[in-house]
C-alpha cells in the first residue's frame, strides 16, 4: 500500500501525516515512527542490487517522495 501511495504521486512530496492516513488509516502522532520504519523497509527492497540508492527521498520537515533513479 505504501508503495502504491508513493508511486501514485511520483516525484511529489507526501507528508508523513498523509501517509499515515492513507496507509494505516489513522491520524498521525508525532511520536509514532511506524511510517519511517515502513519507508526504510521499502527503501531496502527497492534499492537491493541497484547501483544508485535514490528511489526514495526523505524531504526533511516535509515528508517522503519516490523518484525515478538516475542512470
FENWOMO-V198614 format. One record per pair of residues at least 4 apart in sequence whose C-alpha atoms are under 7 Angstrom apart, sorted by the first residue. I is the first residue (numbers start at 1). GAP is how many residues later the second one is. D is the distance in whole Angstrom. If there is no record, write none. Layout:
i=I gap=GAP d=D
i=I gap=GAP d=D
This chain:
i=1 gap=4 d=6
i=1 gap=22 d=6
i=2 gap=4 d=6
i=2 gap=21 d=6
i=3 gap=4 d=6
i=4 gap=4 d=6
i=5 gap=4 d=7
i=6 gap=4 d=6
i=6 gap=59 d=6
i=6 gap=60 d=6
i=7 gap=59 d=6
i=10 gap=55 d=7
i=10 gap=56 d=5
i=10 gap=57 d=6
i=11 gap=54 d=6
i=11 gap=55 d=6
i=11 gap=56 d=5
i=12 gap=53 d=6
i=13 gap=50 d=6
i=13 gap=51 d=5
i=13 gap=52 d=5
i=14 gap=4 d=7
i=14 gap=5 d=7
i=14 gap=49 d=5
i=14 gap=50 d=5
i=14 gap=51 d=6
i=15 gap=4 d=6
i=15 gap=47 d=6
i=15 gap=48 d=4
i=15 gap=49 d=6
i=16 gap=4 d=6
i=16 gap=19 d=7
i=16 gap=47 d=5
i=17 gap=4 d=6
i=17 gap=11 d=5
i=18 gap=4 d=6
i=19 gap=4 d=6
i=20 gap=4 d=5
i=20 gap=5 d=6
i=20 gap=6 d=6
i=20 gap=7 d=6
i=20 gap=8 d=6
i=20 gap=15 d=7
i=21 gap=4 d=5
i=21 gap=5 d=5
i=21 gap=6 d=6
i=33 gap=4 d=6
i=34 gap=4 d=6
i=35 gap=4 d=6
i=36 gap=4 d=6
i=37 gap=4 d=6
i=38 gap=4 d=6
i=39 gap=4 d=6
i=40 gap=4 d=6
i=41 gap=4 d=6
i=42 gap=4 d=6
i=43 gap=4 d=6
i=43 gap=13 d=6
i=44 gap=4 d=6
i=47 gap=6 d=6
i=52 gap=17 d=7
i=54 gap=15 d=6
i=55 gap=11 d=6
i=55 gap=12 d=5
i=55 gap=13 d=6
i=55 gap=14 d=6
i=56 gap=8 d=7
i=56 gap=9 d=6
i=56 gap=10 d=5
i=56 gap=11 d=6
i=57 gap=7 d=6
i=57 gap=8 d=5
i=57 gap=9 d=6
i=58 gap=5 d=6
i=58 gap=6 d=5
i=58 gap=7 d=7
i=59 gap=4 d=5
i=59 gap=5 d=5
